[in-house]
Amino acid sequence: MKIKVNDNVLVIAGEDKGKTGKVLKTLKSQNKVVVEGINISKRHTKPRTTNDNGGIFDIEMPINVSNVKLVDKKEKAPKKETKEVKNEKVVKEAKEEKEVKAKKTTSKKASK
């Protein structure tokens, strides 16, 4: 398993898709990880002693490793640029994709 404790991960599938968080615990035998703020479940507990308070607590449940993706701290979402077309439709394209498309068109020059 490539994901370790204190790594930042992005959830790519499931109810919390698109959220990021820090890995709190890894369960290698079950191939699962516990991520901070992801896959929250309610836990109902009774007071065990006279000083203990019972109640309903939110706890993080394990999520499968295949549903998370390792994310760098420096990695950001690509910036999008808006442009208008003749039919007055607004199209958003990532700036990186636009540069790659421009490079491809220049390399396809036909030799005569």
Protein Blocks (a to p, Z undefined) as FASTA:
>chain_A
ZZdghiacddfbdjkgoiacddfbdcfknopacdehiaiacdddddfblmbccddddddd
dddfklpccddfklccddddddddfkopacdddfklmmmmmmmmmmmcccZZ
